[in-house]
Amino acid sequence: MVGYKTGKDRYQETFLPSRLDDYVDENHPCRAIDAFIDSLDLRERGFKHTQPQYIGSPSYNPGDMTKLYLYGYLNHIRSSRKMNNETRRNVEVMWLINGLTPDDKTICNFRADNAKALKEVFRDFNKLCLKLDLFGQETVSIDGTKIKADNARKNHYTREGIEKSLNKLEKQITEYFNDIERNDQAEEKEAKIDMETAAEMLVKMNKRKDRLEDILKEINENGGHPVCTIDNDAALMKQGSKGFDVCYNVQTSVDEKHGLVVDFNVTNNCNDLAELSDMVGRSKEMLEVGKIKALADGGYSSGKEIYASEKLGATCYIPKSEASHQPEDKKYHRDNFIYDTEKDQYICPEGNIMGYVRTRDRDGYRVYANRSACMNCPAKPTCTKSSTLREMERNPYQEEVERANANAKENPDLYKRRKELSEHPFGVVKRKWNYYQYILRGKEKVTGETALMFLAFNFRRVLNILGVKKIIESLV
């Protein structure tokens, strides 16, 4: 009597399907990948080796390699070695690229050599989504996330850090020379240091000193900017509660209708303050609209950027970032100083008028104050830590900041969508798919890698929304 389910006898001869095509269901995502990539003009997109060579060893068709990468990223496979393994054991991949087995080096080089072209493939798929009416074309949520670069924190150097290390090395080298000198003068019976070990340590320390001096020279030539010795396009950034690490800042805009990523940009700016208008422009171009609603968090509340975005045709919904160094008593917080637009003056919580006194040269901020009122005000110790007076500084684009802030406050249901729209792609790509660190180096190559991430994200969502057959039908 058999107590368990039994499988097939591995030694029994069987008649398997005679065609590879029989192994891939008609609703399998591979068929949508195949149809989509075949619909593209890869030479126009800038892929290498789109012209067949009839001399020497033939190259792989860039269409087949792109299919392999899209399949890999859809199935959480980024490693070229793992993709190579899939070509030998995975029937779906065998069907998709017709049984080809490119080696891991060929697979790796394709992604690195065609970074710009892969970004165009991402845009091509979004144009297909636009044709299929999958974008709302009205509202986008803009946000950024930090993705670790392929550059360890220890390989990030600043001028101050190198100077500190060089001083430490100088002391250590001096100490070793002093030990060697004492060793030469010591009596035979006294304990002596190992001269061979000391000589080896001196060689190592001098090599490190020379390397640090070369890096310091590079930093000085670059105007004092820090240097990453592995990926010099990356920068040291704060990753929330995780502290600082060497990263790229990935900006995205996400459409409200189905949560599809409209466009993205990879930067090495440490914060989001200068990114709003660029992402608004990219979104408008991709969605082919003249006006758009842009949702963003307080990290984008740069008056200059909001002004530029409004000029592009965007209505911004952005809360003001809270001013730092506020008094403990909330009565004297900045928001309780009322600005009179007609008279160009502030009225403080005690009712005193603060008139315009000067404009700051470095940023164009207008400064308002009332020295005599402050000097005689009993609330001055509570209002300010200054021994003389309280000053109010007004952004030259303050009206734009206030307008974007009012839009966010007056439309809470719309603004609430911001977090769920922007955070979802980041959560899927970084947490669920584990794409939290790049495996390529350099901004251009990292951009190509990011294009594959978000192409896979959008492709998966469209498969769930429409299904394989509708995608294929739209490409005919």
Secondary structure by P-SEA (a helix, b strand, c coil): ccccccccccccccccccccccccccccaaaaaaaaaaaccccccccccccccccccccccaaaaaaaaaaaaaaccccaaaaaaaacccaaaaaaaccccccaaaaaaaaaacaaaaaaaaaaaaaaaaaaccccccbbbbbbbbbbccccccccccaaaaaaaaaaaaaaaaaaaaaaaaaaacccccccccaaaaaaaaaaaaaaaaaaaaaaaaaaaacccccccccccbbbbbccccccccbbbbbbbbbcccccccbbbbbccccccccaaaaaaaaaaaacccbbbbbbccccccaaaaaaaaaaccccccccccccccccccccccccccccccccbbbccccccccccccccccbbbbbbcaaaaaaccccccccccccbbbbbbbcaaaaaaaaaaaaaacaaaaaaaaaaaaaaaaaacccccccccccccaaaaaaaaaaaaaaaaaaaaaacccaaaaaaaac
